[in-house]
Amino acid sequence: MNGGRFFGMTRALVATAVLAVGVALTLAAVLWARGDSHAPAATGPAIPTNAAVPSASPRATVPPPRSTLRSADGRELVAGIGTRCWGGVCLDAVGPVSNVDPFPVARGQRLSISFAAGSPDQRVDRVFAAPSENGSRVLADGRLWETFGGPNAPAASALPPDLPSGRYVWVIQAFWNGKGDASYAFYIEIQ
Protein backbone atom coordinates (compact mmCIF):
# COMPACT_ATOMS: atom_id res chain seq x y z
CA MET A 1 0.00 0.00 0.00
CA ASN A 2 1.25 3.44 -0.68
CA GLY A 3 1.47 5.88 2.25
CA GLY A 4 -1.17 8.30 0.93
CA ARG A 5 -3.84 5.64 0.56
CA PHE A 6 -3.07 4.15 3.98
CA PHE A 7 -3.40 7.51 5.72
CA GLY A 8 -6.51 8.33 3.71
CA MET A 9 -8.15 5.13 4.94
CA THR A 10 -7.02 5.77 8.51
CA ARG A 11 -8.56 9.24 8.52
CA ALA A 12 -11.83 7.87 7.18
CA LEU A 13 -11.91 5.14 9.84
CA VAL A 14 -11.09 7.61 12.61
CA ALA A 15 -13.76 10.01 11.36
CA THR A 16 -16.33 7.20 11.26
CA ALA A 17 -15.41 6.08 14.78
CA VAL A 18 -15.62 9.63 16.13
CA LEU A 19 -19.02 10.09 14.47
CA ALA A 20 -20.30 6.79 15.93
CA VAL A 21 -19.14 7.70 19.43
CA GLY A 22 -20.71 11.17 19.12
CA VAL A 23 -24.05 9.71 18.03
CA ALA A 24 -23.99 7.17 20.88
CA LEU A 25 -23.17 9.85 23.48
CA THR A 26 -25.85 12.17 22.12
CA LEU A 27 -28.47 9.41 22.21
CA ALA A 28 -27.48 8.47 25.76
CA ALA A 29 -27.70 12.12 26.86
CA VAL A 30 -31.14 12.55 25.29
CA LEU A 31 -32.45 9.36 26.91
CA TRP A 32 -31.01 10.39 30.26
CA ALA A 33 -32.37 13.95 30.02
CA ARG A 34 -35.92 12.84 29.29
CA GLY A 35 -35.80 9.96 31.77
CA ASP A 36 -36.79 7.48 29.07
CA SER A 37 -38.11 4.28 30.64
CA HIS A 38 -37.39 2.47 27.38
CA ALA A 39 -33.63 2.91 27.77
CA PRO A 40 -31.82 -0.42 27.94
CA ALA A 41 -31.75 -1.86 31.43
CA ALA A 42 -28.40 -2.28 33.14
CA THR A 43 -27.11 -5.80 33.31
CA GLY A 44 -25.08 -7.31 36.10
CA PRO A 45 -25.55 -7.66 39.81
CA ALA A 46 -28.33 -5.77 41.53
CA ILE A 47 -27.49 -2.93 43.89
CA PRO A 48 -27.45 -4.24 47.48
CA THR A 49 -30.38 -2.95 49.54
CA ASN A 50 -28.02 -1.28 52.02
CA ALA A 51 -26.24 0.73 49.31
CA ALA A 52 -26.69 4.49 49.26
CA VAL A 53 -28.60 5.45 46.12
CA PRO A 54 -29.09 9.14 45.37
CA SER A 55 -32.79 9.97 45.41
CA ALA A 56 -32.65 13.46 43.94
CA SER A 57 -32.55 13.96 40.21
CA PRO A 58 -29.79 16.23 38.79
CA ARG A 59 -32.43 18.87 38.15
CA ALA A 60 -33.16 19.02 41.90
CA THR A 61 -29.56 19.76 42.90
CA VAL A 62 -28.34 23.09 44.21
CA PRO A 63 -27.05 25.32 41.39
CA PRO A 64 -23.53 26.72 41.64
CA PRO A 65 -23.26 30.04 43.47
CA ARG A 66 -23.68 33.22 41.49
CA SER A 67 -20.87 35.67 40.94
CA THR A 68 -21.49 39.41 40.75
CA LEU A 69 -19.35 42.16 39.24
CA ARG A 70 -19.71 45.60 40.86
CA SER A 71 -18.46 48.82 39.35
CA ALA A 72 -17.18 51.75 41.40
CA ASP A 73 -20.30 53.69 40.42
CA GLY A 74 -22.57 51.03 41.99
CA ARG A 75 -23.74 49.13 38.92
CA GLU A 76 -23.94 45.32 39.19
CA LEU A 77 -23.80 42.46 36.71
CA VAL A 78 -24.43 38.80 37.49
CA ALA A 79 -22.03 36.50 35.63
CA GLY A 80 -23.03 33.77 33.26
CA ILE A 81 -22.13 30.27 34.49
CA GLY A 82 -20.48 27.82 32.11
CA THR A 83 -18.68 24.56 32.83
CA ARG A 84 -19.18 23.45 36.42
CA CYS A 85 -19.27 20.63 38.94
CA TRP A 86 -21.56 21.48 41.86
CA GLY A 87 -23.88 19.47 44.07
CA GLY A 88 -22.66 16.21 42.54
CA VAL A 89 -23.57 17.21 38.98
CA CYS A 90 -21.07 18.24 36.31
CA LEU A 91 -22.01 20.16 33.16
CA ASP A 92 -19.60 21.01 30.38
CA ALA A 93 -20.11 24.07 28.16
CA VAL A 94 -18.55 24.48 24.72
CA GLY A 95 -17.10 27.79 25.85
CA PRO A 96 -17.59 30.54 28.42
CA VAL A 97 -21.16 31.75 29.09
CA SER A 98 -21.46 35.49 29.77
CA ASN A 99 -24.08 38.22 29.92
CA VAL A 100 -25.69 38.87 26.52
CA ASP A 101 -24.90 42.57 26.05
CA PRO A 102 -21.53 44.16 26.82
CA PHE A 103 -21.32 45.86 30.23
CA PRO A 104 -19.80 49.34 29.74
CA VAL A 105 -16.76 50.13 31.88
CA ALA A 106 -14.62 53.26 31.87
CA ARG A 107 -10.96 52.52 31.20
CA GLY A 108 -9.16 52.05 34.51
CA GLN A 109 -12.44 51.89 36.48
CA ARG A 110 -12.21 49.86 39.66
CA LEU A 111 -14.31 46.67 39.58
CA SER A 112 -14.92 44.07 42.27
CA ILE A 113 -16.24 40.53 42.03
CA SER A 114 -18.03 38.64 44.79
CA PHE A 115 -19.22 35.06 45.00
CA ALA A 116 -22.38 33.92 46.81
CA ALA A 117 -20.39 30.97 48.24
CA GLY A 118 -17.70 33.26 49.65
CA SER A 119 -14.18 33.64 48.36
CA PRO A 120 -13.04 30.61 46.37
CA ASP A 121 -10.08 28.57 47.62
CA GLN A 122 -8.48 28.93 44.19
CA ARG A 123 -9.24 31.22 41.27
CA VAL A 124 -7.87 31.58 37.74
CA ASP A 125 -8.74 34.71 35.72
CA ARG A 126 -8.19 35.31 31.99
CA VAL A 127 -9.24 38.23 29.80
CA PHE A 128 -9.86 37.56 26.10
CA ALA A 129 -10.42 40.06 23.33
CA ALA A 130 -14.04 39.34 22.40
CA PRO A 131 -14.33 38.00 18.90
CA SER A 132 -17.17 39.14 16.72
CA GLU A 133 -20.54 38.24 18.22
CA ASN A 134 -20.86 35.91 15.20
CA GLY A 135 -18.62 33.52 17.20
CA SER A 136 -21.27 33.23 19.89
CA ARG A 137 -24.87 32.17 20.44
CA VAL A 138 -27.47 33.72 22.72
CA LEU A 139 -29.04 31.10 25.01
CA ALA A 140 -31.57 31.34 27.83
CA ASP A 141 -28.70 31.63 30.35
CA GLY A 142 -26.58 34.16 28.44
CA ARG A 143 -24.14 34.39 25.53
CA LEU A 144 -22.17 31.20 24.77
CA TRP A 145 -18.77 32.03 23.27
CA GLU A 146 -17.84 29.21 20.88
CA THR A 147 -14.73 30.70 19.29
CA PHE A 148 -11.89 32.82 20.54
CA GLY A 149 -9.15 34.37 18.56
CA GLY A 150 -6.63 37.01 19.24
CA PRO A 151 -4.80 37.98 22.39
CA ASN A 152 -5.65 36.94 25.89
CA ALA A 153 -4.00 38.02 29.09
CA PRO A 154 -3.80 36.67 32.58
CA ALA A 155 -5.66 38.82 35.06
CA ALA A 156 -4.71 38.72 38.72
CA SER A 157 -8.27 38.95 40.07
CA ALA A 158 -8.69 42.29 38.32
CA LEU A 159 -8.78 43.71 34.83
CA PRO A 160 -5.37 44.84 33.65
CA PRO A 161 -5.53 48.67 33.81
CA ASP A 162 -3.74 49.08 30.47
CA LEU A 163 -6.35 47.29 28.33
CA PRO A 164 -7.21 49.44 25.32
CA SER A 165 -10.80 50.36 24.50
CA GLY A 166 -12.74 47.43 23.11
CA ARG A 167 -14.87 44.44 24.00
CA TYR A 168 -13.54 41.65 26.22
CA VAL A 169 -14.68 38.44 27.87
CA TRP A 170 -13.37 38.10 31.43
CA VAL A 171 -13.38 34.40 32.34
CA ILE A 172 -12.99 33.25 35.94
CA GLN A 173 -12.57 29.64 37.01
CA ALA A 174 -13.29 29.36 40.73
CA PHE A 175 -12.70 26.32 42.96
CA TRP A 176 -14.11 25.67 46.45
CA ASN A 177 -12.55 22.73 48.29
CA GLY A 178 -15.15 20.11 49.12
CA LYS A 179 -17.93 22.01 47.36
CA GLY A 180 -17.18 22.18 43.65
CA ASP A 181 -16.04 24.51 40.91
CA ALA A 182 -17.59 26.78 38.30
CA SER A 183 -16.55 28.87 35.32
CA TYR A 184 -17.95 32.41 35.14
CA ALA A 185 -17.72 35.02 32.39
CA PHE A 186 -18.42 38.73 32.04
CA TYR A 187 -18.80 40.39 28.62
CA ILE A 188 -17.49 43.94 29.08
CA GLU A 189 -16.76 46.93 26.91
CA ILE A 190 -13.95 49.24 27.95
CA GLN A 191 -14.72 52.76 26.75
KACOR-V383618 format. One record per pair of residues at least 6 apart in sequence whose ideal C-beta (glycine too) atoms are under 6 Angstrom apart, sorted by the first residue. I is the first residue (numbers start at 0). J is the second residue. D is the distance in Angstrom with one decimal. If there is no record, write none. Layout:
BEGIN
I,J,D
I,J,D
END
This chain:
BEGIN
30,38,4.5
57,88,4.5
60,86,3.6
60,88,5.0
61,86,4.4
63,80,5.7
63,83,4.8
63,85,3.9
63,181,4.0
64,114,5.6
64,115,3.7
64,116,3.7
65,77,5.5
65,115,4.9
66,78,4.2
66,114,5.1
66,183,4.5
67,75,5.5
67,77,5.4
67,113,5.3
68,76,4.6
68,110,5.9
68,112,5.4
68,185,5.3
69,75,5.3
69,111,5.0
70,110,5.8
71,108,5.6
71,109,4.5
76,98,5.9
76,102,4.8
78,183,3.8
78,185,5.5
79,96,3.7
79,97,4.5
79,98,6.0
79,141,3.4
79,184,5.3
80,181,5.6
81,92,3.9
81,95,5.1
81,96,4.2
81,182,4.2
82,91,5.1
82,92,4.8
82,182,4.5
83,90,5.8
83,181,3.9
84,179,4.9
84,180,5.6
85,179,3.8
93,145,5.4
94,144,4.3
94,145,5.1
95,144,4.9
95,168,5.9
95,170,4.8
95,184,3.7
96,140,5.9
96,141,4.7
96,143,5.3
96,184,5.9
97,141,5.5
97,142,5.1
97,168,5.8
97,184,3.8
97,185,5.8
97,186,4.0
98,141,5.7
98,186,5.2
99,137,5.5
99,141,5.9
99,142,4.9
101,166,5.4
101,186,5.1
101,188,3.8
102,187,4.8
103,188,5.2
103,190,5.7
104,187,5.2
104,189,5.5
105,190,6.0
106,189,5.2
107,160,5.2
116,175,5.8
119,173,3.8
119,174,5.6
119,175,5.4
120,174,5.8
120,175,5.7
120,176,4.7
121,174,4.2
122,173,5.1
123,172,4.5
124,154,4.0
124,156,5.8
124,171,5.2
125,151,5.5
125,170,5.0
126,152,5.2
126,154,4.8
126,167,5.3
126,169,5.2
127,147,5.3
127,151,4.3
127,168,4.8
128,149,4.2
128,150,5.5
129,166,4.0
129,167,5.6
129,168,5.1
130,146,5.7
130,148,5.4
134,145,5.8
134,146,3.7
135,142,5.0
135,143,6.0
135,144,4.8
136,143,4.9
144,168,5.8
152,159,5.8
162,189,5.5
164,189,5.3
164,190,6.0
166,188,4.9
167,187,5.5
168,184,5.5
168,186,5.6
169,185,4.5
170,184,4.9
171,183,4.6
172,182,5.1
173,181,5.8
174,180,4.4
END
